Amino acid sequence: MEKVIEITNLTKVYPNGRGIRDINLDIYRGDIFGFLGPNGAGKTTAMKVMTGLIRPGSGDVKIFGYSITAEYEQAMAEVGTIIEIAEYYPYLSAFDNLKQLARYYAKVDYKRIDEVLELTGMLKYKQEKPRKFSLGMKQRLGLAAAILSRPKVIILDEPLNGLDVEGMIDMRNLIKQLAEQDKTTFFISSHLIHDVELTCNRIGVVYDGRLLNVDSTQNILCNYATLENYFVSEVERNGRVPSCSR
């Protein structure tokens, strides 16, 4: 299997003692990897380091073999991402927001903008302005922006927040479609256990800033009745130790 993301001894501890410590993880092409943990577990900190938004205290992240700290442009060249909240120009239409983003990519034209708006269920709102959107609609537009350039890796921080049931199903199906058809690799953080179970083929449990375990969803569900049971078991077995959090 082709290794796409390699996280080695990744540590980022804030002055208050919170953060992440000694995370080691490999993600392979076509994976839909779920980074599962409660709010404050360190998920967003890890993803900010992975995307170069903050520098690690120690350790490194490589994407397609390029270090995020030493070779940032090469590492992020094939990456689409939403960390925390997708940002927009509130007084531009959804289409014009994506048009601004498209300027950074030579191969993205207006047809592609319409295509990603349709994929995310936002085409009928293309001339409306994000300041009028619900949180779920903003999440959909954020995903449209993340996939606009046809990236090979997509890193999403809590992508299902604010979506209704129909929206969650739509996003889940789109993620699976891109992974299966285009071999797009997804790294998704979430505290929504049920949605991780239904979406991801591999899962890592993070708790108090530490990665407790990584396994395939198939193996987990062969040994536990639900992903929730597995999560509770891992936390009880490994997680109740003094460390750090988000």
TIVEX-296331 format. One record per residue: residue number from 1; chain; z, x, y of N, C-alpha, C in turn. Coordinates in steps of 0.001 Angstrom, whole numbers, plus 524288, in hexadecimal, padded with zeros to 5 digits. Example, Ala and Ser with C-alpha at 12.3 -4.5 7.8 and 13.67 -1.06 7.14 Angstrom:
pake;tormi;nc3;nc1;nc2;cac3;cac1;cac2;cc3;cc1;cc2
1;A;81E78;83386;7E9C6;81E78;8300C;7EE6C;81E78;83390;7F31C;
2;A;81BA8;83232;7F736;81BE4;83566;7FBDC;81EBE;83264;8001E;
END
This chain:
pake;tormi;nc3;nc1;nc2;cac3;cac1;cac2;cc3;cc1;cc2
1;A;80000;80340;7FB4E;80000;80000;80000;80000;80362;804E4;
2;A;7FD24;80195;808D2;7FCC5;8047F;80DB1;8019E;80394;81109;
3;A;80450;807D2;8125D;808F3;80771;815B0;8073F;806F3;81B5D;
4;A;80907;802D2;81DEA;80766;801B9;82347;80BAA;80329;8272E;
5;A;8107F;801AA;82609;814F1;802E9;82970;818E9;80605;8264A;
6;A;81AB2;80A51;82883;81EA8;80D97;825F9;82327;80E6E;829D2;
7;A;827A7;80C38;8288B;82C51;80CBB;82BD1;83013;81078;82918;
8;A;8319B;8149A;82BDE;834B2;818BC;82975;839A7;819CB;82C9D;
9;A;83E29;818DF;82A2B;84345;81A19;82C7E;843CB;81814;8321F;
10;A;841DA;8136A;83310;84198;81167;8385E;846FC;80FA7;83A43;
11;A;84896;811E4;83EA6;84DB5;810BF;840EF;84D2C;80FFD;846CF;
12;A;84FAA;80BEE;848BF;8500D;80B14;84E60;85545;80860;84F5D;
13;A;85902;80B3D;85178;85E3A;80926;85271;85F2A;80916;85854;
14;A;860BD;80498;85A53;861CF;803F4;85FE3;8675F;805D1;86128;
15;A;86895;8069B;8661D;86DD7;8086F;8678A;87242;804F0;8658E;
16;A;8712A;7FFE4;864DD;8753C;7FC5A;862E8;875DA;7FC8F;85CF7;
17;A;872D6;80011;85A6D;87348;800AE;854C4;86FAC;7FD40;8519D;
18;A;86CF5;7F9C1;8543D;8695D;7F657;85174;863FF;7F8DD;8510C;
19;A;860B9;7F6DB;84D76;85B7E;7F901;84CCE;859E2;7F8FC;8471C;
20;A;8570D;7FCFA;8457F;8555E;7FD91;8400A;85689;80312;83E37;
21;A;85762;8039B;8390E;858A7;808BD;836F1;855CA;809BC;831DA;
22;A;85302;80E29;831B5;850EE;8106F;82CE5;84D9E;80C88;829C3;
23;A;849D0;80A36;82C5A;84648;80696;829A9;841AB;8099D;82770;
24;A;840B6;808D0;8225E;83C42;80B1F;81FA8;8392B;806BC;81D11;
25;A;8340B;8069E;81E19;830F9;8022F;81C40;82B2A;80384;81C53;
26;A;8286A;801F5;81836;822BF;80280;817F9;82046;7FD14;81796;
27;A;81C1D;7FC38;81AA3;81933;7F756;81A93;81391;7F896;81912;
28;A;81156;7F572;81597;80C2D;7F68D;81370;8081B;7F2AD;8156C;
29;A;80334;7F446;81503;7FEE6;7F10B;816F7;7FEF4;7EBA8;81466;
30;A;7FE81;7E79A;817A6;7FE63;7E245;815B5;803B3;7DFE0;814D9;
31;A;807E0;7E2F1;81597;80D2F;7E0D0;81525;80E2A;7DCB7;8195E;
32;A;8111E;7D8B9;817F3;813B5;7D56C;81BD6;8197C;7D67F;81B0E;
33;A;81B6E;7DA1C;81E2C;820C6;7DBFA;81D72;8247E;7D8F3;820F0;
34;A;8289B;7D6DB;81EA7;82C84;7D3FB;8218F;83156;7D73F;82286;
35;A;832A5;7D80A;8276D;8374D;7DAEE;8290E;83B75;7D6D2;82A1B;
36;A;83EB9;7D5D0;8263B;84234;7D14A;8264B;847C1;7D2D8;827A8;
37;A;849F5;7D041;82B8C;84F61;7D145;82CF2;85130;7CD87;8311D;
38;A;85648;7CCF6;831CA;8585A;7C967;835C5;85741;7CB72;83B3C;
39;A;857EA;7C80F;83F1C;85787;7C9D0;84489;85B73;7CE32;84579;
40;A;859A6;7D261;847FF;85D0F;7D6D3;84905;85D3B;7DAD7;844B3;
41;A;859D9;7DA4B;840C8;859FE;7DDED;83C5E;85746;7E31C;83D86;
42;A;8540C;7E349;8419D;8512E;7E80A;842E1;84B54;7E780;84254;
43;A;8496D;7E2D1;84123;843D9;7E20E;84024;84085;7E368;844EB;
44;A;841FC;7E143;8496B;83ED6;7E228;84E1B;83F14;7E7D6;84FD8;
45;A;8439A;7EA3F;84F5C;84401;7EFD6;850AB;84037;7F306;84D66;
46;A;84024;7F20A;8484B;83C90;7F4E1;844D7;836E7;7F406;84670;
47;A;8358A;7EF2E;847B6;8301C;7EDF9;84903;82E94;7F02D;84E55;
48;A;83249;7F07E;851F0;83124;7F2FC;856F4;8300C;7F8CD;8563B;
49;A;832FB;7FB47;852C3;831EC;800C7;8519A;82CA3;8014C;84EEB;
50;A;82B80;7FDCE;84B2E;8268F;7FE01;84852;821D4;7FD91;84BDF;
51;A;8225E;7FABE;8502B;81DF2;7F9E0;853AD;81E35;7FD30;8589B;
52;A;821D5;800E5;858BE;82213;80492;85D13;8248A;80287;86205;
53;A;82711;7FE03;861C6;82991;7FBD9;86674;82E99;7FEB2;867CD;
54;A;83140;800C5;863DE;835BF;80427;864C1;83550;808CA;86110;
55;A;837B3;80D10;86282;83777;811C4;85F49;83BF4;811B9;85B5B;
56;A;83AFC;813B6;856AD;83F3F;8140D;852E2;84316;8184E;85455;
57;A;847E5;817CF;85276;84B8F;81C15;85300;84A1B;82086;84F5F;
58;A;8486D;81F13;84AA7;8467D;822DC;846D6;8430A;81FF6;842EF;
59;A;84046;822EA;83FC6;83CA5;8209D;83C13;83764;81F7B;83E93;
60;A;833E4;81D1E;83B8E;82E9D;81C3D;83D86;82C26;81793;83AD0;
61;A;8281D;8158A;83D4F;824C6;8117D;83B0C;81F30;8137C;83B44;
62;A;81C77;8133B;836E5;816EC;81494;836CA;813CA;80FC0;83552;
63;A;80F9D;80ED4;83839;80C00;80A93;83714;806A8;80D0B;8361D;
64;A;80492;80C2F;8317D;7FFC4;80EC6;82FBF;80030;814B2;83050;
65;A;804E7;816B7;82F6C;805C1;81C56;82F73;806E2;81EA7;834C4;
66;A;806A2;81B7E;838E4;80792;81D71;83E2E;80D26;81C24;83FE8;
67;A;80FCB;81FEE;84218;81523;81F3C;843EB;8153C;81BF0;848E0;
68;A;818B2;81808;848EB;8191C;8149B;84D76;81B54;81784;8522E;
69;A;81E21;81BC8;8513D;82058;81EC7;85594;81CAC;8231E;85771;
70;A;819F6;825A6;853CD;816B5;82A23;85541;810FC;828B8;85610;
71;A;80F32;82469;85396;8099F;822FD;853CA;80920;81D1A;854CC;
72;A;80B72;81B69;8590B;80C16;815CC;859FF;806DF;812DD;85A18;
73;A;80311;814D3;85CFA;7FE22;811F7;85D87;7FB63;8115E;85848;
74;A;7FB4E;81581;8552C;7F8D5;81528;85003;7FBE2;81182;84C6C;
75;A;80113;811C5;84CB2;80453;80E82;8494D;8038C;808B7;84A78;
76;A;802ED;80755;84F7E;802A5;801D5;8510A;7FD15;7FFC6;85186;
77;A;7F943;80306;85050;7F3CA;80187;85130;7F225;7FCB4;84E19;
78;A;7F472;7FBF3;8497F;7F2F0;7F790;8461E;7F773;7F3B4;84569;
79;A;7FAE1;7F35D;8494B;7FF9C;7F028;848D7;7FF8F;7EBC9;84CDD;
80;A;800C5;7E708;84B19;801CD;7E2A3;84E90;80785;7E12F;84E0A;
81;A;809E0;7DF6A;85251;80F85;7DE9C;85200;81180;7DA81;855D6;
82;A;815A9;7D7D2;85446;818DF;7D4B4;857D6;81E83;7D64C;856D0;
83;A;82123;7D84B;85AC4;826A5;7D9A0;85A55;829B3;7D625;85E13;
84;A;82D8A;7D362;85BF1;830D3;7CFB7;85ED2;82D93;7CB37;860F5;
85;A;82BA7;7CB69;865C6;828E7;7C702;86823;82380;7C8C3;869DC;
86;A;81F80;7C5BD;86854;81A37;7C6E4;86A24;819E1;7C5FD;87005;
87;A;8177F;7C9B6;872CF;81722;7C954;87880;811AA;7C78C;87A1D;
88;A;81161;7C48A;87E5E;80C6F;7C27D;88038;80C45;7C2AC;88622;
89;A;8077E;7C1F9;8882B;806DE;7C0AF;88DA9;8075E;7BABF;88DFB;
90;A;80BB0;7B8A8;8902A;80CC7;7B30A;88FBB;808DE;7AF89;89284;
91;A;80615;7B1A2;8966E;80286;7AE5F;89971;7FCD0;7AF22;897DA;
92;A;7FBDE;7B224;893C0;7F6A6;7B284;89173;7F671;7AF00;88CA3;
93;A;7F1D8;7AD1F;88B5E;7F141;7A9ED;886AE;7F223;7AD42;881D0;
94;A;7F2D7;7AAA9;87D62;7F36B;7AD70;8786B;7EEB1;7B0EA;87779;
95;A;7EA04;7AECC;87872;7E535;7B1D8;877B2;7E521;7B692;87B4E;
96;A;7E66C;7B5CA;88048;7E634;7BA1E;88408;7EA5E;7BE40;882E4;
97;A;7EED7;7BCA8;880C2;7F2B6;7C078;87F10;7F071;7C40D;87AE6;
98;A;7EDD6;7C1BE;87715;7EB80;7C4E7;872ED;7E6E2;7C80D;874F7;
99;A;7E430;7C5FB;878D5;7DFD0;7C8DE;87B2F;7E1C3;7CDD5;87DD4;
100;A;7E653;7CD7C;8805D;7E89B;7D22F;882BD;7E9DB;7D645;87E93;
101;A;7EC15;7D475;87A47;7ED66;7D809;87602;7E883;7DA5B;8738D;
102;A;7E459;7D73E;8732B;7DF85;7D8FB;870A3;7DD04;7DDA3;8736D;
103;A;7DE52;7DE66;8785D;7DC0B;7E2CD;87B40;7DD6B;7E811;878D5;
104;A;7E1B6;7E839;875DD;7E367;7ED27;87380;7E08A;7EE59;86E67;
105;A;7DD61;7EAAC;86C80;7DAE3;7EB50;8676A;7D501;7EA9E;867F5;
106;A;7D221;7EEAE;86681;7CC75;7EEAC;86741;7C9B7;7EA6F;8641A;
107;A;7CBD2;7E922;85F96;7C90A;7E595;85C06;7CAF7;7DFF4;85C3E;
108;A;7CE36;7DEA4;8600D;7D035;7D94A;86088;7CD22;7D668;864C0;
109;A;7CA63;7D23F;8632E;7C756;7CF2F;866E3;7C998;7C9A4;8674C;
110;A;7C70C;7C65D;86A69;7C901;7C10E;86B3C;7C8F8;7BDE6;8662D;
111;A;7C533;7BEF9;862DB;7C500;7BC43;85DCE;7C9E2;7BD6D;85A9A;
112;A;7CBA4;7C24B;85AB8;7D062;7C3C7;857DF;7D52F;7C11F;85A38;
113;A;7D559;7C08F;85F54;7D9C1;7BDDD;861CD;7DA0E;7B842;85FDC;
114;A;7D5A1;7B58E;85FDA;7D58D;7B036;85DD1;7D718;7B006;85812;
115;A;7D57C;7B401;85531;7D6A8;7B42E;84F95;7DC84;7B489;84E9C;
116;A;7DF41;7B7FA;85170;7E4E8;7B881;85089;7E7E0;7B3C4;852A2;
117;A;7E5E6;7B161;856C4;7E858;7AC95;858AD;7E7D4;7A838;85498;
118;A;7E35D;7A80C;85207;7E2AA;7A41D;84DEB;7E61F;7A54A;84933;
119;A;7E674;7AA3A;847B3;7E9AA;7ABC0;84335;7EF65;7AA4E;84405;
120;A;7F12F;7AA9B;848CB;7F6B0;7A98D;849F5;7F7AB;7A3FE;84BE7;
121;A;7F3A1;7A0B9;84BC4;7F443;79B48;84D57;7F4AB;79A7D;8532E;
122;A;7F2B7;79E3B;85635;7F347;79DF7;85BE4;7EE1E;79D10;85EBD;
123;A;7E9E2;79C4C;85BF2;7E4C8;79BDF;85E7D;7E48A;7973F;8623C;
124;A;7E6ED;792EC;860C8;7E6B5;78E47;86428;7E9FE;78EE9;8691A;
125;A;7ED39;792FC;86943;7F06C;79407;86DDE;7EE74;798C8;870EC;
126;A;7E9AA;79A81;86FE7;7E7CF;79F7E;871FC;7E7B6;79FA2;877F1;
127;A;7E6FD;79B2B;87A74;7E6C6;79B12;88028;7EBFE;7999C;882A7;
128;A;7F003;798DF;87F6F;7F531;797B8;8818B;7F844;79CBC;88277;
129;A;7FC3B;79C62;885CA;7FF30;7A104;88760;8044B;7A16A;8844D;
130;A;805A9;7A625;88299;80A4E;7A6D9;87F4B;80F69;7A515;881C5;
131;A;80FA3;7A4CD;886EC;81480;7A306;8896D;815CB;79D67;887ED;
132;A;811DE;79A83;885FE;812A9;79521;8845D;8137F;794A6;87E75;
133;A;8132E;7990F;87BAE;8136B;798E8;875FB;81904;79875;87402;
134;A;81999;79606;86F77;81E85;79632;86C98;81F34;79BA4;86A4A;
135;A;823EF;79CCA;86862;824E7;7A1DC;865E5;8214B;7A2A5;8613B;
136;A;82079;79E87;85E31;81D09;79EF4;859AA;81771;7A03E;85B25;
137;A;81582;79DE4;85F59;81030;79F06;86127;80FD1;7A49F;8632A;
138;A;813F7;7A675;865B5;813F3;7ABE4;86782;813E0;7AFA3;862DF;
139;A;816A5;7AE3F;85EB8;8169B;7B182;85A05;81122;7B1B1;857A3;
140;A;80E88;7AD3D;8578E;80931;7AD0C;8557A;80585;7B06C;858C4;
141;A;805FC;7B010;85DED;802B5;7B344;86156;803FE;7B90C;860AC;
142;A;80904;7BA31;85FDE;80A89;7BF9B;85EE6;8080E;7C1C4;859F7;
143;A;807D9;7BE91;855E0;8055C;7C055;8510E;7FF7D;7C106;851E0;
144;A;7FD19;7BD8E;854E7;7F78B;7BE2B;8562A;7F696;7C36A;858D7;
145;A;7FA1D;7C4E0;85C64;7F9A0;7C9EE;85F0B;7FA59;7CE74;85B3A;
146;A;7FE03;7CDCE;85798;7FF2B;7D202;853E4;7FAA6;7D31A;85032;
147;A;7F7A1;7CF13;84EE0;7F351;7CFD3;84B24;7EE08;7D077;84DD7;
148;A;7EE05;7D067;852FE;7E920;7D051;855F5;7E577;7D4CC;8548C;
149;A;7E78D;7D971;8540B;7E447;7DE17;8532F;7E352;7DF43;84D6E;
150;A;7E49E;7DB7B;84A0C;7E43F;7DC33;8445C;7E756;7E101;8428C;
151;A;7EC42;7E166;84400;7EF59;7E5FF;8427C;7F044;7E620;83CA1;
152;A;7F12C;7EAC4;83A9E;7F241;7EB61;83504;7F80F;7EA93;833CD;
153;A;7FB58;7EB1A;837CE;800FD;7EA4E;8373C;802CB;7E691;83B87;
154;A;805FB;7E2B5;83A09;80821;7DF0F;83DDD;80E0A;7DEEB;83D3A;
155;A;810D3;7E01D;84170;8168C;7E055;84171;8188C;7DBCF;844BE;
156;A;81B7B;7D849;84248;81D21;7D375;844D2;8230B;7D2D7;84483;
157;A;82576;7D22A;848F8;82B1E;7D16E;84954;82C42;7CB9A;849D0;
158;A;82E7A;7C945;845C5;82FDF;7C3B6;845AF;82B3F;7C03F;8474C;
159;A;826CE;7C0A1;84494;82215;7BDD6;8464D;8225D;7B7EA;845AF;
160;A;825F5;7B5E9;8427C;82632;7B04A;84185;82A15;7AD7A;8450C;
161;A;82CB0;7B070;84875;8305D;7ADFB;84C1B;82D95;7A9FC;84F88;
162;A;82FD8;7A56B;84FF9;82DBB;7A178;85374;82973;79E1D;8512E;
163;A;827A3;79F6B;84C7C;82380;79C5B;84A10;825C5;797AA;84732;
164;A;822E8;79348;8475F;82470;78ED7;84425;82295;78FC9;83E90;
165;A;823A7;78C1E;83B15;8225B;78CE3;83590;81C83;78DD5;834D6;
166;A;81950;78AB9;83781;813A4;78B65;8370F;81200;790C5;838FD;
167;A;8145C;7927E;83D59;8131B;7979B;83F74;81497;79C04;83BC3;
168;A;81927;79B8B;8394F;81AD7;79F7C;83588;8170B;79FDA;830FF;
169;A;81563;79B62;82F09;811AC;79B58;82AA7;80C82;79DD4;82C4F;
170;A;80A9E;79C72;830FE;805BB;79EA8;832F6;80616;7A496;8336D;
171;A;80A54;7A690;835B3;80AEE;7AC2B;83670;80B71;7AF01;83137;
172;A;80E68;7ACA3;82DB2;80F0D;7AEE8;82885;809C7;7AF62;825BA;
173;A;806AA;7AB3D;8260B;8018D;7AB52;8237E;7FDED;7AF56;825F8;
174;A;7FE2C;7AFD1;82B26;7FADA;7B3A2;82DD4;7FC5F;7B937;82C5A;
175;A;80170;7BA44;82C31;8033C;7BF7B;82AAB;8016F;7C0C9;82522;
176;A;8020B;7BD1B;82195;8005E;7BE04;81C30;7FA79;7BEB9;81BD5;
177;A;7F793;7BBBD;81EE9;7F1E0;7BC25;81EEB;7F01C;7C18B;820BA;
178;A;7F269;7C372;824F7;7F0E6;7C891;8270A;7F261;7CCF5;82347;
179;A;7F6E3;7CC6F;820BC;7F88D;7D070;81D01;7F4FD;7D088;81840;
180;A;7F378;7CBE7;8166E;7F04E;7CB9B;811AF;7EA98;7CD01;812AC;
181;A;7E857;7CAD0;816CF;7E2C1;7CB84;817BD;7E17F;7D0B8;81A56;
182;A;7E4AC;7D23D;81E2F;7E389;7D6F0;8213E;7E712;7DB90;81FDC;
183;A;7EAC6;7DAB1;81C3B;7EE99;7DEB7;81AD7;7F1C6;7E081;81F92;
184;A;7F291;7DCE6;82341;7F5F2;7DE05;827B7;7FB86;7DE94;825C6;
185;A;7FE38;7E27D;827C7;803A8;7E375;82650;80742;7E110;82A6F;
186;A;80B1B;7DE0C;828A2;80EC3;7DB83;82C2E;81441;7DDA3;82B65;
187;A;816EE;7DE92;82FB7;81C7D;7DFE1;82FBA;81F17;7DBBB;83313;
188;A;8221B;7D852;830A1;82435;7D3B5;8333C;82A22;7D3C4;832F2;
189;A;82CB2;7D36A;8376E;83260;7D2D3;83760;833BC;7CD14;837D8;
190;A;837F3;7CB7D;83540;839A2;7C60E;8359A;83F33;7C583;8339F;
191;A;841DB;7C16C;835AB;846DA;7BFEF;83372;84644;7BACA;8306F;
192;A;8416F;7B8D2;83014;84057;7B3DB;82D70;83F17;7B4E2;827B5;
193;A;84308;7B486;8246C;8428C;7B62D;81EF8;83E47;7B32B;81C27;
194;A;83E21;7AE0F;81CDA;83A53;7AADF;81A02;834BF;7AC72;81B5F;
195;A;833B3;7AD7F;82053;82E65;7AEDB;821E7;82CD9;7B44C;8200D;
196;A;83083;7B7E9;81FEE;82F64;7BD13;81DB9;82E04;7BC91;817F1;
197;A;830F0;7B956;81539;82FF9;7B885;80FA5;82A7B;7B669;80EAC;
198;A;828B4;7B2DD;81206;823A2;7B05F;8114C;81F14;7B39F;8135D;
199;A;82031;7B76B;816B4;81C0A;7BA4F;81954;81B39;7BFCB;8171B;
200;A;81F6F;7C28F;815F2;81F2F;7C83A;81506;81EFA;7C99E;80F40;
201;A;81C11;7CDC6;80E11;81BD1;7CF93;808A1;81FCC;7D3E9;80780;
202;A;821C9;7D669;80BA8;825FB;7DA3B;80B15;829FE;7D935;80F54;
203;A;82EEC;7DA55;80E14;8332D;7D8FE;811A8;83719;7DD73;811DD;
204;A;838C3;7DEBA;8169B;83D03;7E270;81764;8417C;7DFBE;81A1A;
205;A;8461C;7E04A;81808;84AC0;7DDEC;81A51;84D56;7E1E3;81DF5;
206;A;84DEA;7E067;822E5;8507E;7E3CC;826B1;85575;7E119;8288E;
207;A;859AA;7E428;828CC;85EBC;7E1F5;82A3A;861F0;7E634;82CE4;
208;A;86420;7E4F8;83169;86733;7E8C0;83460;86451;7EDE9;8352B;
209;A;85F53;7ED80;83659;85C50;7F223;837A7;85A82;7F562;83310;
210;A;85B86;7F3A4;82E52;85A03;7F69F;829B3;85666;7F362;8263D;
211;A;85297;7F600;823F0;84F27;7F37B;82029;851D2;7F3AC;81ADA;
212;A;8535E;7EF1D;818E3;85675;7EEEE;81418;8531F;7EF80;80F39;
213;A;84E9B;7ECE3;80F26;84B59;7ED10;80A7D;845EB;7EB0A;80BC6;
214;A;84212;7ECA9;8089E;83CB1;7EACC;80910;83ACA;7E94D;803A5;
215;A;83851;7E4C6;8033C;83640;7E313;7FE33;831C9;7DF49;7FF27;
216;A;82EBF;7DE40;7FB0D;82AA0;7DA57;7FB76;82D0D;7D4EA;7FB28;
217;A;82A9D;7D143;7FDC7;82C7C;7CBDC;7FD95;82C6B;7C9E1;7F7FE;
218;A;8286E;7CB64;7F515;827FB;7C9B5;7EFA7;82CAA;7CB8D;7EC6F;
219;A;82E17;7D07B;7ECF9;83297;7D28A;7EA0E;837A4;7CFD6;7EBAC;
220;A;83833;7CEFE;7F0BD;83CFB;7CC78;7F2A7;83D95;7C714;7F03F;
221;A;83959;7C406;7F04E;839AC;7BEA2;7EE6E;839CD;7BE47;7E87A;
222;A;83896;7C29C;7E5DF;83961;7C2CA;7E02C;83F26;7C370;7DED5;
223;A;84214;7C5C2;7E26C;8478E;7C70B;7E15A;84B80;7C3B1;7E44D;
224;A;849A6;7C0E1;7E843;84D1C;7BD97;7EB62;84A91;7B840;7EC1D;
225;A;84DBE;7B440;7EC91;84BA7;7AEF3;7ED34;848B0;7AE67;7F254;
226;A;84A9C;7B0EB;7F669;84810;7B0B3;7FB85;848A4;7B5F0;7FE44;
227;A;84589;7B6AF;80251;84603;7BB66;8057F;84B4C;7BB8A;8083F;
228;A;84D4F;7B6F9;8099C;85275;7B6BB;80C20;856AD;7B8F8;8088B;
229;A;85672;7B7A6;80384;85A3A;7B9C7;7FFC8;859DA;7BFBA;7FF79;
230;A;85509;7C1AD;7FF73;8542A;7C74F;7FF54;8565E;7C9E7;8043D;
231;A;8554B;7C790;808BA;85728;7C9C1;80DAC;85D1B;7CA14;80DB5;
232;A;85FAD;7C5D3;80C42;8656B;7C5C0;80C32;86782;7C9D2;80866;
233;A;864FA;7CA51;803E7;8669D;7CE21;7FFFD;86631;7D3B3;8020F;
234;A;861D5;7D4E9;804A0;8610B;7DA29;806AE;86506;7DB72;80AF5;
235;A;8660E;7D7A8;80E51;869D7;7D892;81281;86F50;7D958;8103F;
236;A;870B5;7D621;80C75;875E9;7D6A2;80A0D;8766B;7DBD0;80724;
237;A;8722C;7DD89;804BD;87260;7E24C;80185;87215;7E73E;804CD;
238;A;86EDE;7E71B;808F1;86DCE;7EBE0;80BE3;86F37;7EBB0;811A0;
239;A;86F93;7E6FE;813B8;86F85;7E68D;81962;874CA;7E6AA;81C06;
240;A;878FC;7E5A0;8193C;87E03;7E53A;81BEC;8806A;7EA99;81CB1;
241;A;87DAB;7EDBE;81FB9;87F96;7F304;820E0;87F23;7F3D8;826CB;
242;A;8829C;7F70F;82905;88225;7F81B;82E9D;87D22;7FAFF;82FC6;
243;A;879F3;7F903;83352;8752E;7FBC4;834E3;873D4;7FA03;83A5C;
244;A;86F07;7F838;83B1E;86D61;7F6A7;8404F;869B5;7F216;83FD4;
245;A;8686B;7EFAB;8442E;864ED;7EB37;84428;86143;7EBA5;848CC;
246;A;85E8A;7E764;849A8;85A80;7E765;84DAC;85C93;7E8FC;852FE;
END
